[in-house]
Amino acid sequence: MALSIRQSEILELARSEGRVLVDDLAQRFDVTLQTIRRDLGEMAGAGLLDRVHGGAVPRAGVVNLGYEARRRMNAEAKAAIGAACAAEIPDNCSLILNLGTTTEAVAQALIHHSNITVVTNNMNVANILLANPGCEIMVAGGALRRSDGGLVGELTTQFFEQFKVDYAVIGTSALDHDGDLLDFDLAEVRVSRAILRQSRRAFLVTDHSKIGRPAPARIASLSELDTIFTDQPLPEDLAQRCAEWRTDVRLCPPADG
């Protein structure tokens, strides 16, 4: 389903607030109650929301979870992915790390790298890498998202456009079976696209829980990336697409997996 701008904003409100009400949305967007009910019905039919009395709530598996919940989810897999990705990043290079708990695992695995420059819009990544004296840290400007320490917006995009780095390491909220990287936040999507444009090589770090998960905004295709680091094999059709695109797939199972 292709969401309208209003529907995308409704989904983001539901994601951030946990519930949206028909009356409030009609007033917010200056449209009729019938229009909002039609929007919610279409989004429920697409599996994005569940209708409840007077409004709707995000469907389980569709809403982006809170930061602490995401940080704990599949923590061992993320650590393995982070270590494998960091092993592909040499000393004496520059890289961008964007938002996400898996990119934070990469930062943790870069603690002992030397003479690296890390450009980031993730305050958590910056704080992790403070422990590495051999890392120069460049932090983006922009609007601070208190929920996860991320910096987003037009200022953030403009900041990344000042750089040309050796590597970009990005996360994603969802990975469609056709190979598209997806997210819930259009502002974050614009930043991620800028990051990919400004890098010589691009890595995706994501655990298996993101595969097949729906999200409304498209970042890029795996065909545009060099390598995906993940903890479980991709679905056969997607693995075949990666082979055709020459996108390398690195399996990084956790130590106990």
C-alpha positions in Angstrom: 0.0 0.0 0.0 1.3 3.5 -0.9 0.5 5.8 1.9 -0.6 9.4 1.4 1.3 12.1 3.3 -1.6 12.3 5.8 -1.6 8.5 6.3 2.2 8.5 6.9 1.8 11.1 9.5 -1.1 9.2 11.1 1.1 6.1 11.3 3.9 8.1 12.9 1.5 9.5 15.5 0.2 6.0 16.3 3.8 4.8 16.6 4.9 7.6 18.9 1.7 7.8 21.0 0.4 4.3 20.9 -3.1 5.2 19.8 -4.8 7.7 17.6 -8.4 9.0 17.9 -10.7 9.8 14.9 -11.9 13.1 16.4 -8.4 14.3 17.2 -7.1 13.4 13.7 -10.0 15.1 12.0 -9.3 18.3 13.9 -5.5 18.0 13.4 -5.7 17.5 9.6 -8.9 19.7 9.1 -10.8 16.9 7.3 -14.1 15.1 8.0 -14.5 12.2 10.4 -15.5 10.1 7.4 -12.1 10.9 5.7 -10.2 9.8 8.8 -12.3 6.6 9.2 -11.5 5.8 5.6 -7.8 6.4 6.1 -7.8 4.2 9.2 -9.8 1.5 7.4 -7.4 1.4 4.5 -4.4 1.3 6.8 -6.0 -1.5 8.9 -6.7 -3.4 5.6 -3.0 -3.1 4.7 -2.0 -4.5 8.1 -0.5 -1.3 9.5 -3.1 -0.5 12.2 -5.7 -2.3 14.3 -9.1 -0.5 14.6 -10.3 0.1 18.1 -13.3 2.0 19.5 -12.9 5.6 18.4 -9.6 5.2 16.7 -6.7 2.8 16.0 -3.5 1.4 17.5 -0.3 0.2 15.7 -0.4 -3.5 14.8 2.1 -5.6 16.7 5.2 -6.0 14.5 4.5 -2.8 12.5 5.1 -0.1 15.1 8.7 0.7 15.7 9.5 -0.4 19.3 10.8 1.9 21.9 14.6 2.3 22.1 15.2 0.2 25.3 13.0 -2.7 23.9 14.9 -2.6 20.6 18.3 -2.5 22.4 17.5 -5.7 24.3 15.9 -7.5 21.4 18.3 -10.0 19.8 21.2 -8.5 21.7 23.5 -11.5 21.1 22.9 -11.4 17.4 23.5 -7.7 17.2 26.8 -8.1 19.0 27.9 -10.8 16.5 26.8 -8.6 13.6 28.6 -5.6 15.0 31.8 -7.6 15.5 31.8 -9.0 12.0 31.1 -5.6 10.4 33.8 -3.9 12.5 36.3 -6.6 11.4 35.8 -5.5 7.8 36.6 -1.9 8.7 40.4 -1.2 8.7 42.3 1.2 10.8 43.2 4.6 9.2 39.8 5.1 7.5 36.6 7.3 7.8 33.1 6.1 8.2 29.5 7.1 9.0 27.4 5.3 11.5 23.7 6.2 11.6 20.8 5.5 13.9 20.0 2.1 15.4 20.9 -0.3 18.1 22.8 -2.6 15.6 25.0 0.3 14.5 25.7 0.9 18.2 26.9 -2.7 18.4 29.3 -1.8 15.5 30.5 1.2 17.5 31.2 -1.0 20.5 33.3 -3.3 18.3 35.3 -0.4 17.0 36.7 0.5 20.5 40.2 -0.8 19.6 40.5 0.6 16.1 43.1 3.2 15.6 43.2 6.4 13.6 39.6 6.3 12.5 37.2 9.2 11.9 33.5 8.4 12.7 30.8 10.8 11.6 27.4 10.1 13.2 24.0 11.4 14.0 23.7 8.9 16.8 24.5 10.3 20.3 24.8 6.8 21.7 27.5 5.9 19.1 29.4 9.1 20.0 29.3 8.2 23.7 30.4 4.6 23.1 33.4 5.8 21.0 34.5 8.3 23.6 36.3 5.2 25.1 38.5 5.0 21.9 41.4 7.6 22.0 42.2 6.6 18.4 38.8 7.8 17.1 38.0 11.3 16.0 34.2 11.8 16.4 32.2 14.2 14.3 28.6 14.7 15.5 25.9 16.0 13.2 23.6 18.9 14.1 19.9 18.7 13.8 16.8 18.0 15.9 17.5 15.7 18.8 15.1 12.8 19.1 15.0 12.1 22.8 13.5 8.7 22.4 16.8 7.2 21.0 19.4 9.9 21.0 19.2 10.4 17.2 19.7 13.6 15.3 17.4 14.1 12.3 16.1 16.8 9.9 17.4 19.0 7.2 20.3 20.3 9.2 21.5 16.7 9.7 21.2 15.9 6.0 23.2 19.1 5.1 25.9 18.1 7.6 26.5 14.7 6.0 26.7 16.3 2.6 30.0 17.9 3.7 31.7 14.6 3.9 33.0 11.8 1.6 33.8 8.8 3.7 35.3 5.3 3.0 32.4 3.4 4.6 28.8 3.9 5.6 27.3 1.5 8.1 23.5 1.9 8.3 20.7 0.1 10.0 17.1 -0.3 8.9 13.7 -0.7 10.6 12.5 -3.2 8.0 13.7 -5.1 5.0 11.2 -6.1 2.4 11.4 -9.4 0.5 12.1 -7.4 -2.7 15.3 -6.1 -1.1 14.0 -2.6 -0.2 15.2 -1.0 3.1 12.3 0.6 4.9 11.7 3.0 7.8 8.9 4.7 9.7 10.3 8.2 9.8 10.7 10.2 6.6 13.2 12.6 8.1 15.4 9.7 9.0 15.0 8.2 5.5 16.3 11.5 4.0 19.3 11.4 6.3 20.0 7.7 5.4 19.9 8.5 1.7 22.4 11.3 2.1 24.7 9.0 4.1 24.7 6.4 1.2 25.4 9.1 -1.3 28.5 10.3 0.6 30.2 6.9 1.0 32.5 4.8 -1.1 31.2 1.5 0.3 28.0 0.9 2.1 27.2 -1.8 4.7 23.8 -2.8 6.1 23.7 -4.3 9.6 20.4 -5.9 10.6 19.2 -9.0 12.4 16.6 -11.4 11.0 13.6 -9.8 12.8 13.6 -6.9 10.3 13.1 -9.2 7.3 9.6 -9.1 5.9 8.5 -6.4 8.5 6.4 -3.6 7.0 7.2 0.0 7.2 5.9 2.8 5.0 9.0 4.8 3.8 11.7 3.5 1.4 15.4 4.2 2.0 17.2 2.3 -0.8 17.6 -1.2 -2.3 20.1 -3.8 -1.2 21.3 -3.6 -4.8 22.8 -0.2 -3.9 24.8 -1.7 -1.0 28.1 -3.6 -1.0 27.4 -6.0 2.0 24.6 -7.0 4.4 25.6 -8.4 7.8 22.9 -10.5 9.4 22.5 -13.4 11.8 20.4 -15.8 9.8 20.2 -16.8 6.1 18.0 -14.6 3.9 14.9 -16.0 2.3 15.8 -17.9 -0.8 14.3 -15.3 -3.2 16.1 -12.4 -1.6 19.4 -14.3 -1.4 19.1 -14.9 -5.1 18.5 -11.2 -5.8 21.6 -10.3 -3.7 23.6 -12.8 -5.8 22.4 -11.1 -9.0 23.1 -7.7 -7.6 26.5 -8.8 -6.3 25.6 -7.7 -2.8 27.6 -9.8 -0.4 25.7 -11.5 2.4 27.7 -12.2 5.5 26.1 -14.5 8.1 27.0 -13.6 11.7 25.4 -16.1 14.0 25.7 -15.4 17.7 28.2 -17.5 19.7 25.4 -19.6 21.2 23.5 -19.9 17.9 
